[in-house]
Amino acid sequence: MGEPKSGRDEEIQAFIVAVWPRLVRTAYLLAGEQYAAEDLVQSAAEKACAAWSKVRRADDPYAYVRRILVNQHARRWRRRPPELLVDAVPDAVGVEGGFARADQRGALMTALATLPPRQREAVVLRHWEDLSDSQTAAAMGCSVGAVRSHAAKGIARLRQVTELVGLKDTTHIGGAV
């Protein structure tokens, strides 16, 4: 018949709490806004709860839920045209040295917002999540070749952004910028 509902609920809650920070980080990089990221993760968590029996049987439950998240993001982009998520880099606040890091982070988020959705997904999953080509393809629901193409085009576009030119010398694109 299945496990008692309270045990199931506790298992789901423990899993969601454990993966929430990673999902929010990925969603933020995909969506470019904190509120949109939290909304994406909430939506993915709801779908994961509804399909918990499939999630818990998956070889990698986190990868299963991350795929839900990427699919949710893709659906939102299909429903409305993309918009520039960041108009300007926010003023940096912090200790000396933190200014440059905040400026770099802002420039990177602004540049990511200009990428088409599939390129952005490929860059985020490959270079921030550090997934392999095949893992990224599974998360995006496309072929390995498509992942390589999207990621290469996205990285090439990011390399053309003047504000990011200095970054490639000090950190890689997926680093703690």
N, C-alpha and C positions, 0 to 999 in steps of 0.2 A: 504494500500500500504506500510506503514512503515513510520518511522520518517525521517526527512530530513538528508541527508548524513552528513552535517556538525555537527549536533547535535549528531549523532551516533558516528562520529569520536571523538568528544570532550568527549563523555561518555567513549569510549574505552580508550582514552589517559589518562583520569583521573583515571580510574581503574588500568591500567598498571603502571602508576606512583606511585599510592598508594601501590601496592603490590610488586613492583620491589625489594625493599630491602629484604623482607622476602623470595622471590623466589631466589634471588642471594645467600642468606645465605644457604638455603636448597640445592641449586645446587652445591655450593662450598663443602658442606659436602659430597654430593654424588660423585662429580667428583674429588675433591681433588686439583684442580687447578683453579685459578681465571679466566683465559681465557676460560677454558672449561666450567666453571660455567656460565659466561656471555653468551657464545655461546648457552648453554642449555636454559637459560632464554629467549634469543632472539628468539630461535626456538619455545619455548612454547608460547611466546607472539604472534608470527606470526600465529600460529595455533589457538590461542584464538581469534584473530581478525577475522580470516576466519570463525570461528564458533560462532561469537559474539551473535547471537540470542539464541543459546543453552546456552552459558555461562551466559548471563544475566537472563535467566529463571531458572537457577539452584538454588536450595535451598541455596547453599553456593558457589558463583562464585569463590572465592579464592581456595576452595577445588577442584573445577572442573579444574582450571588452574594448580594447584599443581599436579593433576593426569596426566595432559598432560606432565608436566615436568618430572615426574617419568617415564612415558612411553617413552619419548624421551631418557632419560638416559638408560633405559633398552635396547632400540633398538641399541644404540651405543655400548653397551657391547656385544650384540649379533653379531654385525658386525665385531668386532675385539677382539682379545684375551686381557684379562686384563693384565696390566703392573704395575709395582711398580711405583706409582706416585711421591714418594718422596724418594730419596736415602739417605739423611741425614737431621738431624734437623738443620735448619739454625741458624747462630749465633744470639743470643738474643741481642737486643739493647733497652735500656730504663733505667728507674730509678731502684734503688735497689728494689727487690721484683718483679719487672717486668721481671727480668731474669728468675726466676723460673716459672712464669706464661707462658712466651714465650716458655721455654723448654717443659713445660707440653703440651702446645698447639701443638708444633711440634711433640712431641712423640705421642700425640693422633691422629694427622692427619696421621702420618706414620703408626700407628697401624690400623687405619680405612682403609688405602689403601691396607692392606693385606687381608681384608675380601672379600669373594666372593660378587658379586654385590647385590644379594638379601638379604644377611645378612646385608650388609652395608645400604641398603635402609631401612630395618626394624629397625635397630638401630637408624639411623638418624631421621626417621619419629616418632618413639615411644619416643625417649629420648631427641632429640633436639626440634623437632616440638611439642612434648608433646601431640601427638594424641593418642586416645584410640585404642585398638586393632581393633575395627570395622572400625574406620576412616582410620587406616593404611592399613587394608585389602582393603578398597575401593580405596585408593590411589595407592596401588600396584597391584590391580586387582587379588587378591588371597583370600583364605579363612582366617578366624580369626586364625584357627589352624596353618596354614602355617606362618602367621605373628609371632605367639608366638614361633614357632619352630625356625624360622630364627633369631628372636631377641635374644632368649635364647642362641643359638649357637654363635651368634656374640658377645654378652656380655661375654660369657664364654671364647672365644678366646681373647678378649680384656683384661680380667682379668689375662691371662697368660703372658701378655707383662710386662717384668720386669720394664720398665720405667713408667708404669701406676700404679704399685702396690700402691705407696704412694698417688695417686690421690683419690682412693676410700675412704680414711680416711678423706680427707679434703673437697671434693666436689663430687657431683654425676656426672655421665657420661655426662649428658646434661647440666651441669652448665657452668658458664662463665669461662671456663678453658682457 
